Amino acid sequence: MKIKHSFSAQLMKIFLISTLLPFILISTFLAQFYSREYEKDIQSLLNSTASSMTSNMITYLEELEQVTLQPYYSDSLYNYLEKKVQGYEYDILEEIPLKSNLESNFRFVRYTRADVNGIFIMNDDDCLYYTVDDYDHKSLIQPVKYGEKDWYQRAIAADGRCLLLGPHVSDYIEPNDSSVISLVRSIVKIENRRPLYVIKIDINISILDRIFKELSFHVPSKIILTDENQNIVYTNALLSQADTDSFMKNFGKSYVNLEDGSYQAYSYPLGKYPWNITVLLSDKHLRSRILIIYSAAFCFYIVGVLISTSSHYMFSKKLVASINQMKEVFWAIQHKDFSKKYENVSGTELDDLGKLLNQTSEQLDKTLQREYIMALKQKDSEFKALQAQIQPHFLFNTLNNLIALNQMGERERLEDSLYEMSEMLRYILKAPSLIPLATELQFLKYYCALQKLRFNDRLSFDIFPETGDEEMIMIPKLLLQPIVENSVLHGIEPCEYPCYIRVLIQKTEDYLIMSVCDNGIGFDTEILSENSIGLNNVRERLKSFSPRGRMEIQSSVGKGTKTTIMIFREDMEETL
C-alpha cells in the first residue's frame, strides 16, 4: 500500500534534502577540516619543541663527550697514561707536572659545570685520577675492583666509543651519589686498540630538570626519558609504580593509559645515543579542544537550521494554506457541496489554480443540476411508461371480467371488484413515489383479487407480512407489482393446472427481504431477456433507492419462479 504524505511534509522533505542536508555536510566538512588542521598544528608544534629538546640534549652530551677525548688532545697526557698502564715508575719531580697537566684539563671542567659530580680515570683495580664536587666532604673508596663493574666492562667492549649510562649509584665515592648518569669511554692505544684506562664522567640528574622542566605544551603533558633498555631515566612528573608499569608495557604504542587518564604518546630518538624521549599529551584535553571545534560547528549549524526553518516556514505557510483550502473545496465537491470557494491569497500561481477550481465547481454544480433534472424527468417518463404498460393490459382484462360478472348477475362480487379496481387506480395515479410497505401489500391484494376473477380456481395467492411494522417501512411505489404481474402473465397464464402466488416479507439485522414465488411453468434463467422493461425498471429503481440492495431470480422449467428483492436497512434509514 502506497503511503501518502501531506504537501507540507513533501515541502519539508525537499527543504531537508536541498538545504539542510548540504548544510550538515558542509558543517561536518568544516569541523573535520579545522580539526585536522588543529591536529597538524599540534603535531608541528610538538615536532618543533621535541626537535629543540632533543637537539639541546644531544648538544649537552656531545660537549661532555668532548671532555672524554681530552687524553687524545694532549700528547704528554696520553704518554703519561700509556706509561702508567705499562708500570713505569715516575719520580716525584717528573710526575708532578704531569699530574698538574691532568688536573688542569679536568678540574676546570668540574668547577665550571655544576652538573658534573665527578670525573674519574681508572683501570681494573686503581683510580689514577678523580675530581668530585664538594671535594672537602667526599673521598674515594679504596680499594675498588673497577674491572668487575658492568659499566667498566661495557666501556672496554665498546673499543673506544663513548657510552651513555642510565641512572646508577656511584658506589666508589663516599658519601656516594645515589643516582647519576654517566659518559664512559675507554682510552685505547691507537696503534693496536689495546685499552689503557677508562674515563668516566658522572652527571647529576638534576641537569635534566633544567633541560626538560621548562618545556610545556598547550595541554597537560609528561616528558619521559628512557635508556636503550626502555628503563625510565627521567620524568618531569611523578609516576606511580602502576603508571611506570603501564608505560613500560605500552612502550612504542600511540596511546598509554595512566592513573590520571589516557595519553597520546609521541617518541623521539636521541640522535646517535640509544636513548629515547617520549612526550605524553593528555588525550582528554586534546579531544576537548577538538570538541570545541565541533561544538562551534554544531552551534553554527543550529543557527543555520533556525534561520533556514524560519524562512522555509514563512515561505511554505501560504503555499500549504492554499493547498489545504483547495483540499477543502475538493472535499466539499465530493460531498455535493458546491458552496465552498477558494479564497486564500498566496501571491503565487496557486491563486490562478484556485480561481479555476472555483469556476470548475460552479460549472459542475450547474451541470449536475441539469443532469439531475434530466434524470428525474427520465425516471418519471419510465415510471409513467410502466404505469401506461400496466393500465391497458390490466384494465382490458378486468373490464371484461366485470362485464361477465354483470351478465351472471353476481352483483356483490361486481361491487367488490369495482371497489378494488378504484382503489388500485387511485394508488397508481395519486400515490407518491415512496409509500409504506403495507400500502404496497394492500395494492397487491387488490391486484391479485382482480386477477382471480379471470383465472378463478386456477389462481390462489397468499401474502405473509412478518415484520409487524409495515406502516413504518418505506419502499418505492410499484416495486413488487411488476414482479407479481410477470408471474401471472409468464408463469401462470400458460398453465392449465392450479397455480399459486406467495409474497413473503422478512426482516433480518441488515436487510428487508421481499420474495415473490409461483409454481408456474418457469423458464431458463440463462436466456432471460435483458429487454424486460418491467424487471429492468425494478432493478433501476431498486439501485436508486438502495445502492447496496440486489434482486435475485431463481427459476427452472416446470418448477416455477422465485424472485427475491433485498433492501439494505441503512439505505432505508438514509432515505427517510
Residue pairs with C-beta under 8 A, 6 or more apart in sequence:
5 13
7 319
7 320
7 323
7 324
8 316
8 320
11 312
11 316
11 319
11 320
12 312
12 316
15 308
15 312
15 316
19 308
19 312
20 305
20 308
23 301
23 304
23 305
23 308
24 301
27 297
27 298
27 300
27 301
27 304
28 297
30 297
31 293
31 294
31 296
31 297
31 298
34 293
34 297
35 290
35 293
35 294
38 289
38 290
38 293
39 290
42 218
42 281
42 286
45 217
45 218
46 217
46 266
46 279
46 281
49 215
49 217
50 266
50 268
50 277
50 279
51 268
53 211
53 212
53 215
53 223
53 268
53 277
54 268
54 269
54 270
54 271
54 277
56 211
57 211
57 270
57 277
58 270
58 271
58 272
58 273
60 207
60 211
61 164
61 183
61 270
61 273
64 116
64 183
64 201
64 203
65 162
65 183
65 185
67 106
67 109
67 119
67 183
67 201
68 162
68 183
68 184
68 185
68 199
68 201
69 185
70 77
70 105
70 106
70 199
71 77
71 78
71 81
71 121
71 187
71 197
71 199
72 78
72 187
74 101
74 105
76 98
76 101
77 98
77 101
77 102
77 105
78 187
80 98
80 101
80 102
81 121
81 128
81 187
81 196
81 197
82 189
82 196
83 90
84 90
84 128
84 197
85 123
85 196
85 197
90 98
99 129
102 121
102 129
103 129
103 131
106 119
106 129
106 131
107 131
109 116
109 119
110 116
110 118
110 119
110 131
110 132
110 133
114 133
114 204
115 203
115 204
115 206
115 207
115 210
116 133
116 201
116 202
116 203
116 204
117 132
117 133
117 170
117 177
117 180
117 202
117 203
117 204
118 130
118 131
118 132
118 133
118 170
118 173
118 177
118 201
118 202
119 129
119 130
119 131
119 199
119 200
119 201
119 202
120 127
120 129
120 130
120 172
120 199
120 200
120 201
120 202
121 127
121 128
121 129
121 130
121 187
121 197
121 198
121 199
121 200
122 128
122 130
122 146
122 152
122 197
122 198
122 200
123 146
123 147
123 196
123 197
123 198
124 145
124 146
124 147
124 152
125 143
125 144
125 145
125 146
125 147
126 143
126 146
127 140
127 144
127 146
127 172
128 197
130 140
132 138
132 173
137 175
138 173
138 174
138 175
139 173
139 174
140 172
140 173
141 171
141 172
141 173
141 174
144 172
146 152
146 172
146 198
147 153
151 163
151 165
151 168
151 182
151 184
151 200
152 184
152 198
154 163
154 165
154 184
155 163
155 184
155 185
155 186
155 198
155 200
156 186
156 195
156 198
158 185
158 186
159 186
159 188
159 193
160 185
160 186
160 187
160 188
160 193
161 185
162 183
162 184
162 185
163 183
163 184
163 185
164 181
164 182
164 183
164 227
164 273
164 274
164 275
165 181
165 182
165 183
165 184
166 181
166 227
166 229
166 231
166 233
167 179
167 180
167 181
167 205
167 233
168 179
168 180
168 181
168 182
169 176
169 177
169 178
169 179
169 180
170 176
170 177
170 180
170 202
177 202
177 204
179 205
180 202
180 203
180 204
180 205
181 202
181 203
181 205
181 233
182 200
182 201
182 202
182 203
183 200
183 201
183 203
184 198
184 199
184 200
184 201
185 198
185 199
186 195
186 196
186 197
186 198
186 199
187 195
187 196
187 197
187 198
187 199
188 194
188 195
188 196
189 195
189 196
205 233
205 234
208 225
208 233
208 234
209 236
212 223
212 225
212 234
212 236
213 236
215 223
215 236
217 279
217 281
218 289
219 281
219 282
219 285
219 286
219 289
220 281
220 282
220 285
221 279
221 280
221 281
221 282
222 235
222 236
222 237
222 239
222 258
222 263
222 279
222 280
223 235
223 236
223 237
223 277
223 278
223 279
223 280
224 232
224 234
224 235
224 239
224 247
224 277
224 278
224 280
225 232
225 233
225 234
225 235
225 275
225 276
225 277
225 278
226 232
226 233
226 251
226 275
226 276
226 278
227 233
227 274
227 275
228 274
228 275
230 248
230 251
230 276
232 239
232 244
232 247
232 248
233 275
239 247
239 258
240 259
242 259
243 258
243 259
246 256
246 257
246 258
247 256
247 258
247 278
250 256
250 257
250 265
251 278
252 267
253 265
254 264
254 265
255 262
255 263
255 264
255 265
255 283
256 262
256 263
256 265
256 280
257 263
258 280
261 282
261 283
261 284
262 282
262 283
262 284
263 280
263 281
263 282
263 283
264 280
264 281
264 283
264 286
265 278
265 279
265 280
266 278
266 279
266 280
266 281
267 276
267 277
267 278
267 279
268 276
268 277
268 278
268 279
269 275
269 276
269 277
270 276
270 277
318 344
318 346
318 347
318 348
319 346
319 348
319 350
321 344
321 346
322 342
322 344
322 346
322 348
322 350
322 351
322 354
323 350
325 342
325 343
325 344
325 354
326 342
326 350
326 353
326 354
326 357
328 340
329 340
329 341
329 342
329 354
329 357
329 358
329 361
330 357
332 338
332 339
332 340
333 340
333 361
333 364
336 368
338 361
338 362
338 364
338 365
340 361
341 358
341 361
342 354
342 355
342 357
342 358
343 354
344 350
344 351
344 354
345 351
379 540
379 541
379 544
382 537
382 540
383 433
383 478
383 537
383 541
385 533
386 478
386 482
386 533
386 534
386 537
387 428
387 429
387 478
389 533
389 534
390 428
390 478
390 481
390 482
390 485
391 428
394 447
394 450
394 485
397 451
397 454
398 417
398 421
398 450
398 453
398 454
401 417
401 450
401 453
401 454
402 414
402 417
402 418
402 421
402 453
404 453
405 413
405 414
405 417
405 453
406 414
413 453
416 449
417 449
417 450
417 453
420 446
420 449
420 450
421 446
421 450
423 442
423 443
423 446
424 443
424 446
424 447
424 450
427 439
427 443
427 446
428 478
431 439
431 477
432 477
433 476
433 477
434 474
434 475
434 476
434 477
434 575
435 474
435 475
435 476
435 477
436 470
436 471
436 472
436 473
436 474
436 475
437 465
437 467
437 470
437 471
437 473
437 474
437 475
437 505
437 512
438 465
438 470
438 471
440 475
440 477
440 478
440 479
440 480
440 481
441 463
441 465
441 470
441 480
441 503
441 505
443 481
444 463
444 480
444 481
444 484
444 503
445 461
445 463
447 481
447 484
447 485
448 459
448 461
448 484
448 501
451 459
451 488
452 459
452 460
452 461
455 492
455 493
457 498
458 492
458 495
458 496
458 497
458 498
458 499
459 488
459 492
459 498
459 499
459 500
459 501
460 498
460 499
460 500
460 501
461 500
461 501
461 502
461 503
462 500
462 501
462 502
462 503
463 502
463 503
463 505
464 502
464 503
464 504
464 505
465 505
466 504
466 505
466 506
466 507
467 473
467 505
467 506
467 507
467 512
470 505
473 512
473 572
474 572
474 575
474 576
475 512
475 545
475 567
475 572
476 541
476 542
476 544
476 545
479 514
479 538
479 541
479 542
479 565
480 503
480 514
480 516
480 565
482 534
482 535
482 537
482 538
483 516
483 534
483 535
483 538
483 563
483 565
484 501
484 503
484 516
485 534
486 532
486 534
486 535
486 563
487 501
487 516
487 518
487 520
487 561
487 563
488 501
490 520
490 521
490 523
491 499
491 518
491 519
491 520
491 521
491 522
491 560
491 561
492 499
492 501
492 518
492 520
494 520
494 521
495 520
495 521
499 518
499 519
499 520
500 518
500 519
501 516
501 517
501 518
502 515
502 516
502 517
502 518
503 514
503 515
503 516
504 513
504 514
504 515
504 517
505 512
505 513
505 514
506 512
506 513
506 514
506 515
507 513
507 569
509 569
510 568
510 569
510 570
511 549
511 566
511 567
511 568
511 569
512 566
512 567
512 569
512 572
513 564
513 565
513 566
514 564
514 565
514 566
514 567
515 562
515 563
515 564
515 565
516 562
516 563
517 560
517 561
517 562
517 563
518 560
518 561
519 559
519 560
520 560
520 561
521 557
521 558
521 560
522 555
522 556
522 557
522 558
522 559
522 560
522 561
523 555
523 557
523 561
524 555
524 556
524 557
525 553
525 554
525 555
528 553
530 536
535 551
535 553
538 551
538 565
539 551
542 549
542 550
542 551
542 565
542 567
543 549
545 567
545 571
545 575
546 567
546 568
546 571
546 572
547 568
547 571
548 568
548 570
548 571
549 565
549 566
549 567
549 568
549 571
550 565
550 566
551 563
551 564
551 565
551 566
552 563
552 564
552 566
553 561
553 562
553 563
553 564
554 561
554 562
554 563
554 564
555 561
555 562
